[in-house]
Amino acid sequence: MQKPSLLADLVDIRHQLGSDQNQDRQHVAHRDREIGRTITRPRGSDVSLLRHWIASIRRQHPAENGVLTQRGVNTLVTVLWLLGLLSGWLLGRAVLHYDGSEPVNIISALVILVISQLLVLVFLVILLAGGFDRIREALLIVNPAVWVSGLAAKLQPKWRARIESILDERGSLTDHGVRRWFLVYLAQHFTVALNLGIIAILLYLVSVSDLAFGWNTTLRVENQSIFEVFRILSLPWEWALPAAVPSADLVDVSRYYRLESTLSGGTVAAAELGTWWVFLLMCILVYGLLPRLIVLVYSGSKLDIAIKAAIRSSAGAGQVISRMQLPLVDSHASGVEHDDDLNTARVPLRSRQSGRLLNCVVLEWSGASANRSSLQQAGIDPERFYPAGGHQSVKDDRALLDQVASHKPDAVALVVRSWEPPLLDVVDFVHDLREHTG
């Protein structure tokens, strides 16, 4: 069985967190604590703990959402590679078409096969770095990953929900840039395959035909200026592969004048003009394929970071980690308590009560209900009962503090509901209560 990817784990984690909302809380707490106990290695990051958690749940209850998502992505990448190879082959075939009547224009080939790719890549980097969201979203129409995904959603309607969850601007997987880097990552698979297709057709044509190159332009450009451009382009491999660097003589004899149907140097051997292909190949490798491979690796790493951030911030992920790591506290008693048990447990109050019940004003916080007999068994003689907190306004609570202070009780008892965690408003209220009553 294939190891689940980060994206598959993200899909399954969010699906499981949503499903747990409708399950018995006690059952979920026991399940997560048992999973936490199975982790014998040192505690890892939150993401590794959550991935261990979902893997354990998968072993008990196999899930399909993440697996189907991963299969869909793998299928999408395969289709993009096939389309990229085919597109590169056809594009290279059209640009490098040579029927023997006139040579292939090396400048035109460079502009279409190399320079255009560099311009698109620079534009992509500017958009990603500048955060131009509206422009970036508007240009999604030219992303091949969006085309193929839309086609897949039409061919397989059952995939539509999962595809839209990734591609939709309002989808749940847009958090932390998952959607953005996912589309960039897929697009790089297409462009890498595109360059490989161009390289394949170039090598094929060189092998089976006497491919010849030249250059021409209607502009008044000196041969030396064109040579300098080619020399600058050759700098990355000049030290390692001098044969792939056009010489000044080759540039001079390769200039083509269409109206004269001849080269500037007169009759030149086709084999000499064919040496241009090595230069073109290196340009495609260095300026076409290599940058796309770098962006592919970089976007893949950014996608992993974005998915991990989305896993970490998933609603309910923090509670899962707490249940896995912290001891389980059960609020259900193992048996029924008897009144005699309460008589033996008295709350330790101040020594100044001298064995008598302490005269107290009892404040019932946020709807809590105090039992008089239980208070007396705890050593409290309730004088008055007042509601506090909950739906009470701040103004009502301040008026209540004045009333409590006017009774001048021995102490004040604040009663809250069992197992209800105190919030900051309780702390503020106790602080104000101490100031008013001393």
Sine and cosine of phi, psi and omega as CSV:
sin_phi,cos_phi,sin_psi,cos_psi,sin_omega,cos_omega
0.00,0.00,0.70,-0.72,-0.03,-1.00
-0.94,0.35,0.66,-0.75,0.01,-1.00
-0.92,0.40,0.77,-0.64,-0.02,-1.00
-0.87,0.49,0.63,-0.78,0.03,-1.00
-0.99,0.13,0.14,-0.99,0.06,-1.00
-0.87,0.50,-0.66,0.76,-0.01,-1.00
-0.90,0.43,-0.66,0.75,0.04,-1.00
-0.89,0.45,-0.65,0.76,0.03,-1.00
-0.90,0.44,-0.65,0.76,0.02,-1.00
-0.87,0.49,-0.71,0.71,0.00,-1.00
-0.89,0.46,-0.73,0.69,-0.04,-1.00
-0.94,0.35,-0.60,0.80,0.01,-1.00
-0.89,0.45,-0.72,0.69,-0.02,-1.00
-0.93,0.37,-0.58,0.82,0.06,-1.00
-0.92,0.40,-0.67,0.74,-0.01,-1.00
-0.93,0.36,-0.64,0.77,0.03,-1.00
-0.88,0.47,-0.63,0.78,0.06,-1.00
-0.93,0.38,-0.62,0.78,0.01,-1.00
-0.92,0.39,-0.57,0.82,-0.02,-1.00
-0.91,0.41,-0.36,0.93,0.01,-1.00
-0.89,0.45,-0.43,0.90,-0.03,-1.00
-0.98,-0.19,0.10,0.99,-0.01,-1.00
-0.99,-0.16,0.25,-0.97,0.05,-1.00
-0.91,0.42,0.80,-0.60,-0.08,-1.00
-0.89,0.46,-0.62,0.78,-0.01,-1.00
-0.91,0.41,-0.65,0.76,0.03,-1.00
-0.90,0.44,-0.70,0.72,0.01,-1.00
-0.88,0.47,-0.67,0.75,-0.01,-1.00
-0.90,0.44,-0.70,0.71,0.02,-1.00
-0.90,0.43,-0.67,0.75,0.00,-1.00
-0.87,0.49,-0.74,0.67,-0.05,-1.00
-0.93,0.37,-0.57,0.82,0.02,-1.00
-0.93,0.38,-0.62,0.78,0.03,-1.00
-0.91,0.41,-0.62,0.79,0.05,-1.00
-0.90,0.43,-0.66,0.75,0.02,-1.00
-0.88,0.47,-0.56,0.83,-0.01,-1.00
-0.95,0.32,-0.34,0.94,-0.01,-1.00
-0.98,0.17,-0.16,0.99,0.00,-1.00
-0.99,0.13,0.98,-0.19,-0.04,-1.00
-1.00,0.00,-0.40,0.92,-0.01,-1.00
-0.97,0.24,0.21,-0.98,0.04,-1.00
-0.86,0.51,0.52,-0.86,-0.04,-1.00
-0.85,0.52,0.77,-0.64,0.04,-1.00
-0.99,-0.12,-0.34,-0.94,0.02,-1.00
-0.96,0.29,0.19,-0.98,0.03,-1.00
-0.86,0.51,-0.62,0.79,-0.03,-1.00
-0.91,0.41,-0.70,0.72,0.01,-1.00
-0.90,0.44,-0.59,0.81,0.05,-1.00
-0.91,0.42,-0.67,0.74,0.00,-1.00
-0.93,0.37,-0.59,0.81,0.04,-1.00
-0.93,0.36,-0.59,0.80,0.09,-1.00
-0.90,0.43,-0.63,0.77,-0.01,-1.00
-0.89,0.46,-0.75,0.66,-0.05,-1.00
-0.95,0.32,-0.51,0.86,0.05,-1.00
-0.91,0.41,-0.62,0.78,0.03,-1.00
-0.91,0.40,-0.64,0.77,0.02,-1.00
-0.92,0.39,-0.60,0.80,0.02,-1.00
-0.88,0.47,-0.61,0.79,0.00,-1.00
-0.91,0.42,-0.51,0.86,0.02,-1.00
-1.00,0.08,-0.65,0.76,-0.04,-1.00
-0.70,-0.71,1.00,-0.05,-0.03,-1.00
-0.81,0.59,0.73,-0.69,-0.01,-1.00
-0.93,-0.36,0.52,-0.86,-0.06,-1.00
-0.96,-0.29,-0.39,0.92,-0.14,-0.99
-0.87,0.50,-0.78,0.63,-0.02,-1.00
-0.91,0.41,-0.65,0.76,0.00,-1.00
-0.90,0.45,-0.70,0.71,0.01,-1.00
-0.90,0.43,-0.62,0.79,0.05,-1.00
-0.89,0.45,-0.69,0.72,0.01,-1.00
-0.90,0.43,-0.67,0.74,0.04,-1.00
-0.89,0.45,-0.64,0.77,0.02,-1.00
-0.89,0.46,-0.67,0.74,0.02,-1.00
-0.91,0.42,-0.67,0.74,0.02,-1.00
-0.89,0.46,-0.66,0.75,0.05,-1.00
-0.90,0.43,-0.66,0.75,0.01,-1.00
-0.89,0.46,-0.68,0.74,0.03,-1.00
-0.90,0.45,-0.65,0.76,0.02,-1.00
-0.89,0.46,-0.70,0.71,0.02,-1.00
-0.90,0.45,-0.66,0.75,0.02,-1.00
-0.89,0.45,-0.62,0.79,0.04,-1.00
-0.91,0.41,-0.68,0.73,0.01,-1.00
-0.90,0.44,-0.70,0.72,0.03,-1.00
-0.91,0.42,-0.64,0.77,0.00,-1.00
-0.90,0.43,-0.70,0.71,0.02,-1.00
-0.89,0.45,-0.69,0.72,0.00,-1.00
-0.91,0.42,-0.69,0.72,0.00,-1.00
-0.90,0.44,-0.67,0.74,0.03,-1.00
-0.89,0.45,-0.66,0.75,0.02,-1.00
-0.89,0.46,-0.75,0.66,-0.03,-1.00
-0.91,0.40,-0.66,0.75,0.01,-1.00
-0.90,0.44,-0.72,0.69,0.03,-1.00
-0.90,0.45,-0.61,0.79,0.03,-1.00
-0.88,0.47,-0.66,0.75,-0.01,-1.00
-0.94,0.34,-0.69,0.72,-0.05,-1.00
-0.94,0.33,-0.60,0.80,-0.08,-1.00
-0.99,-0.11,0.30,0.95,0.01,-1.00
-0.88,0.48,0.77,-0.63,-0.06,-1.00
-0.62,-0.79,0.90,-0.43,0.00,-1.00
-0.96,-0.27,0.10,1.00,0.04,-1.00
1.00,-0.04,-0.24,0.97,-0.03,-1.00
-0.97,0.25,-0.61,0.79,0.05,-1.00
-0.46,-0.89,0.49,-0.87,-0.08,-1.00
-0.94,0.34,0.33,-0.95,0.08,-1.00
-0.95,0.33,0.74,-0.67,-0.01,-1.00
-0.96,0.27,0.93,-0.37,-0.06,-1.00
-0.91,0.41,-0.54,0.84,0.02,-1.00
-0.92,0.39,-0.70,0.72,0.03,-1.00
-0.88,0.47,-0.66,0.75,0.01,-1.00
-0.89,0.45,-0.67,0.75,0.01,-1.00
-0.90,0.43,-0.68,0.73,-0.04,-1.00
-0.90,0.43,-0.70,0.71,-0.09,-1.00
-0.97,0.23,-0.68,0.73,-0.13,-0.99
-1.00,0.02,-0.40,0.92,-0.12,-0.99
-0.85,-0.53,-0.85,0.52,-0.11,-0.99
-0.88,0.48,-0.66,0.75,-0.01,-1.00
-0.87,0.49,-0.61,0.79,0.03,-1.00
-0.91,0.41,-0.66,0.76,0.01,-1.00
-0.89,0.45,-0.65,0.76,0.00,-1.00
-0.90,0.44,-0.68,0.73,0.03,-1.00
-0.89,0.45,-0.66,0.75,-0.01,-1.00
-0.91,0.41,-0.68,0.74,0.04,-1.00
-0.88,0.47,-0.66,0.75,0.03,-1.00
-0.89,0.46,-0.65,0.76,0.03,-1.00
-0.89,0.45,-0.70,0.72,0.00,-1.00
-0.89,0.46,-0.65,0.76,0.02,-1.00
-0.89,0.45,-0.67,0.74,0.00,-1.00
-0.91,0.42,-0.68,0.73,-0.02,-1.00
-0.93,0.37,-0.62,0.79,-0.03,-1.00
-0.98,0.20,-0.54,0.84,-0.07,-1.00
-1.00,0.09,-0.28,0.96,0.02,-1.00
0.94,0.35,0.55,0.84,0.02,-1.00
-0.99,0.16,0.99,0.17,-0.16,-0.99
-0.88,0.48,-0.71,0.71,-0.06,-1.00
-0.90,0.43,-0.69,0.73,0.03,-1.00
-0.91,0.41,-0.66,0.75,-0.02,-1.00
-0.89,0.46,-0.67,0.74,0.01,-1.00
-0.93,0.37,-0.59,0.81,0.00,-1.00
-0.92,0.39,-0.50,0.87,-0.05,-1.00
-1.00,0.03,0.06,1.00,0.03,-1.00
-0.89,0.45,-0.36,0.93,-0.03,-1.00
-0.90,0.43,-0.38,0.92,0.00,-1.00
-0.99,-0.10,0.06,1.00,0.02,-1.00
-0.99,0.13,0.87,-0.50,-0.02,-1.00
-0.87,0.49,-0.47,0.88,0.02,-1.00
-0.90,0.44,-0.58,0.81,0.02,-1.00
-0.94,0.35,-0.64,0.77,0.03,-1.00
-0.87,0.50,-0.79,0.61,-0.07,-1.00
-0.91,0.42,-0.62,0.78,0.01,-1.00
-0.91,0.42,-0.67,0.74,0.05,-1.00
-0.89,0.45,-0.64,0.77,0.04,-1.00
-0.91,0.41,-0.65,0.76,0.02,-1.00
-0.90,0.44,-0.61,0.79,0.01,-1.00
-0.91,0.43,-0.53,0.85,0.02,-1.00
-0.97,0.22,-0.63,0.78,-0.02,-1.00
-0.96,0.29,-0.55,0.83,0.01,-1.00
-0.82,-0.57,1.00,0.01,-0.05,-1.00
-0.84,0.54,-0.48,0.88,-0.02,-1.00
-0.94,0.34,-0.28,0.96,0.05,-1.00
-1.00,0.05,-0.19,0.98,-0.15,-0.99
-0.84,0.54,-0.71,0.70,-0.05,-1.00
-0.88,0.47,-0.67,0.74,-0.03,-1.00
-0.95,0.32,-0.61,0.79,0.03,-1.00
-0.92,0.39,-0.68,0.73,0.00,-1.00
-0.92,0.39,-0.51,0.86,0.03,-1.00
-0.90,0.43,-0.41,0.91,0.02,-1.00
-1.00,-0.08,-0.68,0.73,-0.12,-0.99
-1.00,0.01,-0.44,0.90,-0.06,-1.00
-0.92,0.40,0.70,-0.71,-0.01,-1.00
-0.88,0.48,-0.49,0.87,-0.01,-1.00
-0.98,-0.19,0.18,0.98,-0.04,-1.00
-0.93,0.36,0.28,-0.96,-0.06,-1.00
-0.95,0.30,-0.27,0.96,-0.03,-1.00
-0.99,-0.13,0.26,0.97,0.06,-1.00
-0.99,0.14,-0.19,0.98,-0.06,-1.00
-0.86,0.50,0.64,-0.77,0.13,-0.99
0.87,0.50,0.40,0.92,0.08,-1.00
0.99,0.17,0.30,0.95,-0.01,-1.00
-0.86,0.50,-0.75,0.66,-0.04,-1.00
-0.89,0.45,-0.70,0.71,-0.05,-1.00
-0.87,0.49,-0.78,0.62,-0.05,-1.00
-0.96,0.30,-0.44,0.90,0.07,-1.00
-0.90,0.43,-0.71,0.70,0.01,-1.00
-0.93,0.36,-0.64,0.77,0.05,-1.00
-0.89,0.46,-0.67,0.74,0.00,-1.00
-0.88,0.47,-0.70,0.71,0.02,-1.00
-0.91,0.42,-0.66,0.75,-0.01,-1.00
-0.88,0.47,-0.55,0.84,0.00,-1.00
-0.94,0.35,-0.52,0.85,0.10,-0.99
-0.87,0.50,-0.67,0.74,0.01,-1.00
-0.90,0.43,-0.72,0.69,-0.07,-1.00
-0.95,0.32,-0.55,0.84,0.10,-1.00
-0.88,0.47,-0.72,0.70,0.04,-1.00
-0.90,0.44,-0.59,0.81,0.03,-1.00
-0.86,0.50,-0.73,0.68,0.01,-1.00
-0.91,0.41,-0.62,0.79,0.05,-1.00
-0.90,0.43,-0.60,0.80,0.07,-1.00
-0.91,0.42,-0.64,0.77,0.05,-1.00
-0.90,0.43,-0.69,0.73,0.02,-1.00
-0.89,0.45,-0.64,0.76,-0.02,-1.00
-0.89,0.45,-0.70,0.71,-0.02,-1.00
-0.94,0.34,-0.56,0.83,0.05,-1.00
-0.89,0.45,-0.73,0.68,0.01,-1.00
-0.91,0.42,-0.58,0.82,0.02,-1.00
-0.91,0.42,-0.74,0.67,-0.03,-1.00
-0.91,0.41,-0.61,0.79,0.04,-1.00
-0.90,0.43,-0.56,0.83,-0.07,-1.00
-0.97,0.23,-0.57,0.82,-0.15,-0.99
-0.95,-0.32,-0.03,1.00,-0.02,-1.00
-0.58,-0.81,0.29,-0.96,0.03,-1.00
-1.00,-0.01,0.92,0.39,-0.07,-1.00
-0.89,0.45,0.78,-0.63,-0.01,-1.00
-0.80,-0.60,0.57,-0.82,-0.04,-1.00
-0.85,-0.52,0.48,-0.88,0.15,-0.99
-0.50,-0.86,-0.12,-0.99,0.06,-1.00
-0.51,-0.86,0.53,-0.85,0.06,-1.00
-0.48,-0.88,0.32,-0.95,0.04,-1.00
-0.30,-0.95,0.54,-0.84,0.06,-1.00
-0.99,0.12,-0.16,0.99,0.02,-1.00
-0.98,0.21,0.45,-0.89,0.05,-1.00
-0.99,0.14,0.99,0.10,-0.04,-1.00
-0.89,-0.46,0.77,-0.64,0.04,-1.00
-0.96,0.28,0.52,-0.86,0.02,-1.00
-0.86,0.50,-0.58,0.82,-0.02,-1.00
-0.90,0.44,-0.59,0.81,0.02,-1.00
-0.91,0.42,-0.68,0.73,0.04,-1.00
-0.91,0.42,-0.63,0.77,0.03,-1.00
-0.87,0.50,-0.66,0.75,0.01,-1.00
-0.89,0.46,-0.62,0.78,0.04,-1.00
-0.89,0.47,-0.73,0.69,0.00,-1.00
-0.91,0.42,-0.61,0.80,0.00,-1.00
-0.91,0.41,-0.64,0.77,0.03,-1.00
-0.90,0.43,-0.66,0.75,0.03,-1.00
-0.90,0.44,-0.45,0.89,-0.06,-1.00
-1.00,0.02,-0.04,1.00,-0.07,-1.00
-0.83,0.55,-0.64,0.77,-0.04,-1.00
-0.87,0.49,-0.50,0.87,-0.04,-1.00
-0.87,-0.48,0.13,0.99,-0.04,-1.00
-0.86,0.52,-0.62,0.78,-0.06,-1.00
-0.97,0.26,-0.44,0.90,-0.08,-1.00
-0.98,-0.20,-0.47,0.88,-0.09,-1.00
-0.65,-0.76,0.96,0.27,-0.04,-1.00
-0.88,0.47,-0.43,0.90,-0.01,-1.00
-0.91,0.42,-0.33,0.94,-0.01,-1.00
-1.00,-0.06,0.22,0.98,0.03,-1.00
-0.95,-0.31,0.90,-0.43,0.00,-1.00
-0.89,0.45,0.71,-0.71,0.05,-1.00
-1.00,0.10,0.25,-0.97,0.03,-1.00
-0.90,0.44,-0.59,0.81,0.02,-1.00
-0.91,0.41,-0.65,0.76,0.01,-1.00
-0.90,0.44,-0.63,0.77,0.04,-1.00
-0.89,0.45,-0.64,0.77,-0.02,-1.00
-0.91,0.42,-0.73,0.68,-0.08,-1.00
-0.98,0.21,-0.24,0.97,-0.05,-1.00
-1.00,0.00,-0.09,1.00,-0.02,-1.00
-0.94,0.35,0.77,-0.64,-0.12,-0.99
-0.93,-0.37,0.75,-0.66,0.06,-1.00
-0.93,-0.37,0.95,-0.33,-0.15,-0.99
-0.87,0.49,-0.72,0.70,-0.09,-1.00
-0.92,0.40,-0.50,0.87,0.00,-1.00
-1.00,0.03,-0.16,0.99,0.00,-1.00
0.79,0.62,0.64,0.77,-0.01,-1.00
-0.49,-0.87,0.25,-0.97,0.09,-1.00
-1.00,-0.02,0.40,-0.92,-0.07,-1.00
-0.89,0.45,-0.45,0.89,-0.03,-1.00
-1.00,-0.05,0.13,0.99,-0.03,-1.00
1.00,0.08,-0.56,-0.83,-0.02,-1.00
-0.97,0.25,0.85,-0.53,-0.02,-1.00
-0.81,-0.58,0.65,-0.76,0.00,-1.00
-0.89,0.46,0.67,-0.75,0.00,-1.00
-0.89,0.46,-0.52,0.85,0.00,-1.00
-0.90,0.44,-0.57,0.82,0.01,-1.00
-0.93,0.37,-0.67,0.74,0.04,-1.00
-0.93,0.37,-0.44,0.90,-0.01,-1.00
-0.94,0.34,-0.26,0.97,0.01,-1.00
-0.92,0.39,-0.23,0.97,0.05,-1.00
-0.88,0.48,-0.43,0.90,-0.12,-0.99
-0.90,0.44,-0.53,0.85,0.02,-1.00
-0.91,0.41,-0.66,0.75,0.06,-1.00
-0.89,0.46,-0.70,0.72,0.01,-1.00
-0.90,0.44,-0.65,0.76,0.02,-1.00
-0.87,0.49,-0.71,0.70,0.00,-1.00
-0.91,0.42,-0.59,0.80,0.05,-1.00
-0.89,0.46,-0.68,0.74,0.02,-1.00
-0.91,0.41,-0.66,0.75,0.00,-1.00
-0.91,0.41,-0.73,0.69,-0.13,-0.99
-0.99,0.15,-0.66,0.75,-0.10,-0.99
-0.98,-0.20,-0.22,0.98,0.02,-1.00
-0.95,-0.31,-0.87,0.49,-0.10,-1.00
-0.97,0.25,-0.75,0.66,-0.10,-1.00
-0.86,0.51,-0.74,0.67,0.03,-1.00
-0.87,0.50,-0.59,0.81,0.00,-1.00
-0.94,0.34,-0.58,0.81,0.08,-1.00
-0.90,0.43,-0.64,0.76,0.02,-1.00
-0.90,0.44,-0.71,0.70,0.01,-1.00
-0.91,0.41,-0.57,0.82,0.04,-1.00
-0.88,0.48,-0.74,0.67,0.01,-1.00
-0.91,0.42,-0.69,0.73,-0.02,-1.00
-0.91,0.42,-0.72,0.69,0.00,-1.00
-0.92,0.40,-0.54,0.84,0.07,-1.00
-0.90,0.43,-0.66,0.75,0.04,-1.00
-0.93,0.37,-0.63,0.77,0.04,-1.00
-0.91,0.40,-0.59,0.81,0.05,-1.00
-0.90,0.44,-0.68,0.73,0.04,-1.00
-0.88,0.48,-0.68,0.74,0.02,-1.00
-0.89,0.45,-0.68,0.73,-0.01,-1.00
-0.90,0.43,-0.66,0.75,0.00,-1.00
-0.91,0.41,-0.66,0.75,0.03,-1.00
-0.89,0.46,-0.65,0.76,0.04,-1.00
-0.91,0.42,-0.62,0.79,0.03,-1.00
-0.93,0.38,-0.61,0.79,0.06,-1.00
-0.89,0.45,-0.72,0.70,-0.07,-1.00
-0.90,0.44,-0.56,0.83,-0.08,-1.00
-0.99,-0.11,0.10,0.99,0.01,-1.00
-0.87,0.50,0.65,-0.76,-0.02,-1.00
-0.88,0.48,0.87,-0.49,0.00,-1.00
0.99,-0.16,-0.10,0.99,-0.02,-1.00
-0.91,0.41,-0.63,0.78,0.01,-1.00
-0.89,0.46,-0.63,0.78,0.03,-1.00
-0.91,0.40,-0.60,0.80,0.02,-1.00
-0.89,0.45,-0.71,0.70,0.00,-1.00
-0.89,0.46,-0.65,0.76,0.03,-1.00
-0.90,0.44,-0.69,0.72,0.00,-1.00
-0.91,0.41,-0.52,0.85,0.00,-1.00
-0.96,0.26,-0.57,0.82,-0.16,-0.99
-0.99,-0.14,-0.52,0.86,-0.10,-0.99
-1.00,-0.05,0.51,-0.86,0.06,-1.00
-0.85,0.53,0.59,-0.81,-0.03,-1.00
-0.98,0.18,0.82,-0.58,0.04,-1.00
-0.95,-0.30,0.85,-0.52,-0.04,-1.00
-0.97,-0.23,0.81,-0.59,-0.02,-1.00
-1.00,0.04,0.01,1.00,0.01,-1.00
-0.99,-0.12,0.78,-0.62,0.01,-1.00
-0.97,0.26,0.51,-0.86,0.01,-1.00
-0.96,0.26,-0.33,0.94,0.01,-1.00
-0.49,-0.87,0.04,-1.00,-0.02,-1.00
-1.00,0.06,0.75,-0.66,0.02,-1.00
-0.99,0.17,0.55,-0.83,0.04,-1.00
-0.95,-0.31,0.39,-0.92,-0.02,-1.00
-0.87,0.49,-0.51,0.86,-0.01,-1.00
-0.90,0.45,-0.48,0.88,-0.01,-1.00
-0.91,0.41,-0.55,0.84,-0.04,-1.00
-0.95,0.31,-0.49,0.87,-0.04,-1.00
-0.92,0.39,-0.41,0.91,-0.03,-1.00
-1.00,-0.01,-0.11,0.99,-0.03,-1.00
-0.88,-0.47,0.98,-0.21,0.02,-1.00
-0.94,-0.34,0.65,-0.76,0.02,-1.00
-0.95,0.32,0.79,-0.61,0.02,-1.00
-0.94,0.35,0.94,-0.35,0.04,-1.00
-0.98,-0.21,-0.03,-1.00,-0.06,-1.00
-0.90,0.45,0.53,-0.85,-0.04,-1.00
-0.93,0.38,-0.31,0.95,-0.07,-1.00
-0.96,0.28,-0.10,1.00,0.03,-1.00
-0.96,0.26,-0.23,0.97,0.13,-0.99
0.78,0.62,0.69,0.72,0.09,-1.00
0.99,0.16,-0.08,1.00,0.01,-1.00
-0.99,-0.14,0.28,-0.96,0.07,-1.00
-0.93,0.38,0.63,-0.78,-0.05,-1.00
-1.00,0.08,0.82,-0.57,0.00,-1.00
-0.95,0.30,0.91,-0.41,-0.12,-0.99
-0.77,-0.64,0.55,-0.84,0.29,-0.96
-1.00,0.00,0.78,-0.63,-0.09,-1.00
-0.97,-0.22,0.82,-0.57,0.04,-1.00
-0.95,-0.30,0.85,-0.52,-0.02,-1.00
-0.99,-0.13,0.95,-0.33,-0.16,-0.99
-1.00,0.06,0.79,-0.61,0.14,-0.99
0.78,0.62,0.75,0.66,0.09,-1.00
1.00,0.07,0.07,1.00,0.04,-1.00
-0.92,0.38,0.57,-0.82,-0.03,-1.00
-0.91,-0.42,0.86,-0.50,-0.02,-1.00
-1.00,-0.04,0.66,-0.75,0.02,-1.00
-0.99,-0.16,0.83,-0.56,-0.09,-1.00
-0.88,0.47,-0.69,0.73,-0.04,-1.00
-0.92,0.40,-0.62,0.78,0.02,-1.00
-0.91,0.42,-0.59,0.80,0.02,-1.00
-0.91,0.41,-0.67,0.74,-0.01,-1.00
-0.91,0.41,-0.62,0.78,0.05,-1.00
-0.90,0.43,-0.46,0.89,0.04,-1.00
-1.00,0.07,0.04,1.00,0.05,-1.00
1.00,-0.05,0.37,0.93,-0.05,-1.00
-0.89,-0.45,0.76,-0.65,0.12,-0.99
-0.97,-0.22,0.99,-0.14,-0.08,-1.00
-0.93,0.37,0.81,-0.59,0.02,-1.00
-1.00,-0.02,-0.79,0.61,0.03,-1.00
-0.65,-0.76,0.45,-0.89,0.07,-1.00
-0.92,-0.40,0.74,-0.68,0.02,-1.00
-0.73,-0.68,0.66,-0.75,0.15,-0.99
-0.98,0.20,0.56,-0.83,0.03,-1.00
-0.56,-0.83,0.38,-0.93,0.04,-1.00
0.91,0.42,-0.36,-0.93,0.01,-1.00
0.89,0.45,-0.86,-0.51,-0.01,-1.00
-1.00,0.09,-0.01,1.00,0.04,-1.00
-0.92,0.39,0.65,-0.76,0.06,-1.00
-0.98,0.17,0.24,-0.97,0.05,-1.00
-0.87,0.49,-0.60,0.80,0.02,-1.00
-0.90,0.43,-0.66,0.75,0.02,-1.00
-0.90,0.43,-0.65,0.76,0.00,-1.00
-0.91,0.42,-0.60,0.80,0.02,-1.00
-0.93,0.36,-0.61,0.79,0.07,-1.00
-0.91,0.41,-0.57,0.82,0.02,-1.00
-0.90,0.43,-0.63,0.78,0.01,-1.00
-0.87,0.49,-0.63,0.77,0.04,-1.00
-0.91,0.42,-0.64,0.77,0.02,-1.00
-0.90,0.43,-0.68,0.73,-0.01,-1.00
-0.89,0.45,-0.68,0.74,-0.02,-1.00
-0.91,0.41,-0.52,0.86,-0.02,-1.00
-0.93,0.37,-0.42,0.91,0.01,-1.00
-0.97,0.22,-0.35,0.94,-0.05,-1.00
0.75,0.66,0.83,0.55,-0.03,-1.00
-0.97,0.25,0.24,-0.97,0.10,-1.00
-0.91,0.41,-0.58,0.81,-0.01,-1.00
-0.34,-0.94,0.16,-0.99,0.06,-1.00
-0.85,-0.52,0.77,-0.64,0.04,-1.00
-0.97,-0.23,0.84,-0.55,0.02,-1.00
-0.96,-0.27,0.90,-0.44,-0.09,-1.00
-0.97,-0.24,0.81,-0.59,0.05,-1.00
-0.83,-0.56,0.28,-0.96,0.01,-1.00
-0.95,0.30,0.57,-0.82,-0.01,-1.00
-0.89,0.45,0.62,-0.78,0.10,-1.00
0.90,0.44,0.28,0.96,0.08,-1.00
-0.99,-0.17,0.91,-0.40,-0.08,-1.00
-0.90,0.43,0.72,-0.70,0.02,-1.00
-0.94,0.35,0.69,-0.73,0.04,-1.00
-0.99,-0.15,0.05,-1.00,-0.06,-1.00
-0.91,0.42,-0.46,0.89,0.01,-1.00
-0.91,0.41,-0.50,0.87,0.07,-1.00
-0.92,0.40,-0.68,0.73,0.00,-1.00
-0.88,0.47,-0.69,0.73,0.01,-1.00
-0.89,0.45,-0.64,0.77,-0.03,-1.00
-0.92,0.40,-0.69,0.72,0.02,-1.00
-0.89,0.46,-0.63,0.77,0.02,-1.00
-0.88,0.48,-0.73,0.69,0.04,-1.00
-0.91,0.41,-0.58,0.81,-0.01,-1.00
-0.91,0.42,-0.65,0.76,0.05,-1.00
-0.90,0.44,-0.64,0.77,0.00,-1.00
-0.90,0.43,-0.59,0.81,-0.04,-1.00
-0.98,0.18,-0.55,0.83,-0.12,-0.99
-0.97,-0.25,-0.29,0.96,-0.03,-1.00
0.96,0.29,0.00,0.00,0.00,0.00
